[in-house]
Amino acid sequence: MKRVDDFRLKLGDSELVPIMIGGMGVDISAAALALEGARLGGIGHISDAMVPAVSDRHFKTRFVSEKAKLFKYNAANSDKSKVLFDLGRLAEATQNHVGRTMQSKRGDGLIFINCMEKLTMNAPRETLRVRLRSALDAGIDGITLSAGLHLGSFALMEDHPRFRHARLGIIVSSLRALQLFLRKNARLNRLPDYVIVEGPLAGGHLGFGMDWAKYDLRSIATEILQYLQAEKLAIPIIPAGGIFTGSDAVSYLETGAAAVQVATRFTVTRECGLPEDVKQEYFKASEDEIEVNMISPTGYPMRMLKGSPAIGAGNRPNCEAYGYLLDGSGNCAYITAYNREVLAHPEAKNVVVLDKTCLCTHMRNFDCWTCGHYTYRLKDTSTRLPDGSYRLLTAEHVFHDYRYSTDGNIALPA
Ligand SMILES: Cc1cc2nc3c(=O)[nH]c(=O)nc-3n(C[C@H](O)[C@H](O)[C@H](O)COP(=O)(O)O)c2cc1C
């Protein structure tokens, strides 16, 4: 019986354990987690979501308070078009985050950054350009383009000296999205180095509608594999979403996948950026406490625990400090929803907004508990302490369990 360790992922001159730990914003796939993935010979992701805020938390910088101060005058204004990021400061924050992570890297694996197009930051092209290029400047091993079609993202890096050497990949949830990407970038004569095929059981935002349950990862991955074979395109395919055991991973590797991307199992590791009490919420969750809803202002469905404090919260939009989802004209669906509720309940002390959430604020504060479909199985991956709480795992333990387990087994911590 095969194990994940019987396979290797070849990316350029690297030969890797075919396990990629997926990007989890905001700072859930923290540098410590990504570094473990690389140390153990696989691939770890940091996230480029809200990097200035992440930098403030880890490195005592003051990017957020400086921006908030600069635009304080606009806080009561629902038009946020003037609330722009300083591109120089954004570059500095990204270089700091990526640079420090890369300096700490040990082992033969790689560190990639997950870069979401949906973070439009009130100037979509300009901010994305800075984020991508600053990550390359700071020596990131690779960039995974996510949450969007990214039709113009390669062109934003085209004249960067590392454009043809860094590993660049994209996450798609359909063959159509991949075909669009390939067609749009054909003139650049540069294929993606890998394609992550993310199915509907993943955590975070989903690349499907609310009819996500009609789709399944295996069919999409097979369709994409067949297409690439027919087109004679040798691009490694990396399925993601609901791959919970080493045996699940092997079933994909045996049928043509080059690696797997996994995330949920790592949310309850010490190295994951979630606070310890939130990790316990993930452990405890039952299947009926997990939902896919439309409260993200991005317009994409998102999976999360129903107990997330972000659901129904009615805080004032915080775009002067954050503003990562402003669309380029100073709008965000949460601002519209919030203003509607304020108008409807002028006397209310606490505004309740049910249909949208202030995602920047709640992701920053770890109050939006986004999670994968199989989060309810995490309780079977650990043991309990005398006080009833679950024992946190190490990233190494989970990585090794994926790498060496067979027969659908999950190794419990010693
Ligand atoms: C808590 C959490 C946060 C996530 N955040 C992101 C993200 O910011 N960007 C992204 O592209 N994918 C995100 N994902 C998706 C993962 O990178 C990964 O592809 C997927 O969850 C793998 O499926 P699994 O969780 O069932 O292993 C997130 C997943 C989780 C569990």
The ligand as an SDF file (V2000), in Angstrom:
LIG
                    3D

 31 33  0  0  0  0  0  0  0  0999 V2000
   -8.9320   28.7740    7.9700 C   0  0  0  0  0  0  0  0  0  0  0  0
   -8.7200   28.7630    6.4940 C   0  0  0  0  0  0  0  0  0  0  0  0
   -8.4140   29.9480    5.8360 C   0  0  0  0  0  0  0  0  0  0  0  0
   -8.1850   29.9510    4.4670 C   0  0  0  0  0  0  0  0  0  0  0  0
   -7.8260   31.1100    3.8380 N   0  0  0  0  0  0  0  0  0  0  0  0
   -7.4930   31.0960    2.5200 C   0  0  0  0  0  0  0  0  0  0  0  0
   -6.9720   32.2650    1.9000 C   0  0  0  0  0  0  0  0  0  0  0  0
   -6.7900   33.3050    2.5420 O   0  0  0  0  0  0  0  0  0  0  0  0
   -6.6810   32.2030    0.5810 N   0  0  0  0  0  0  0  0  0  0  0  0
   -6.8480   31.0500   -0.1510 C   0  0  0  0  0  0  0  0  0  0  0  0
   -6.5500   31.0260   -1.3450 O   0  0  0  0  0  0  0  0  0  0  0  0
   -7.3010   29.9150    0.4290 N   0  0  0  0  0  0  0  0  0  0  0  0
   -7.6230   29.9180    1.7360 C   0  0  0  0  0  0  0  0  0  0  0  0
   -8.0200   28.7570    2.3490 N   0  0  0  0  0  0  0  0  0  0  0  0
   -8.0670   27.5080    1.5310 C   0  0  0  0  0  0  0  0  0  0  0  0
   -6.8030   26.6590    1.7480 C   0  0  0  0  0  0  0  0  0  0  0  0
   -5.6520   27.3080    1.3320 O   0  0  0  0  0  0  0  0  0  0  0  0
   -6.8850   25.2720    1.0810 C   0  0  0  0  0  0  0  0  0  0  0  0
   -6.8180   25.3420   -0.3170 O   0  0  0  0  0  0  0  0  0  0  0  0
   -8.0920   24.4250    1.4260 C   0  0  0  0  0  0  0  0  0  0  0  0
   -8.6700   24.7660    2.6350 O   0  0  0  0  0  0  0  0  0  0  0  0
   -7.6650   22.9660    1.4590 C   0  0  0  0  0  0  0  0  0  0  0  0
   -8.7000   22.1480    1.9050 O   0  0  0  0  0  0  0  0  0  0  0  0
   -8.7250   21.5400    3.3940 P   0  0  0  0  0  0  0  0  0  0  0  0
   -8.8380   22.6960    4.3010 O   0  0  0  0  0  0  0  0  0  0  0  0
   -9.9460   20.6680    3.3920 O   0  0  0  0  0  0  0  0  0  0  0  0
   -7.4620   20.7670    3.5990 O   0  0  0  0  0  0  0  0  0  0  0  0
   -8.2790   28.7330    3.7220 C   0  0  0  0  0  0  0  0  0  0  0  0
   -8.5910   27.5600    4.4030 C   0  0  0  0  0  0  0  0  0  0  0  0
   -8.8020   27.5610    5.7700 C   0  0  0  0  0  0  0  0  0  0  0  0
   -9.1100   26.2590    6.4530 C   0  0  0  0  0  0  0  0  0  0  0  0
  1  2  1  0
  2  3  1  0
  2 30  2  0
  3  4  2  0
  4  5  1  0
  4 28  1  0
  5  6  2  0
  6  7  1  0
  6 13  1  0
  7  8  2  0
  7  9  1  0
  9 10  1  0
 10 11  2  0
 10 12  1  0
 12 13  2  0
 13 14  1  0
 14 15  1  0
 14 28  1  0
 15 16  1  0
 16 17  1  0
 16 18  1  0
 18 19  1  0
 18 20  1  0
 20 21  1  0
 20 22  1  0
 22 23  1  0
 23 24  1  0
 24 25  2  0
 24 26  1  0
 24 27  1  0
 28 29  2  0
 29 30  1  0
 30 31  1  0
M  END
$$$$
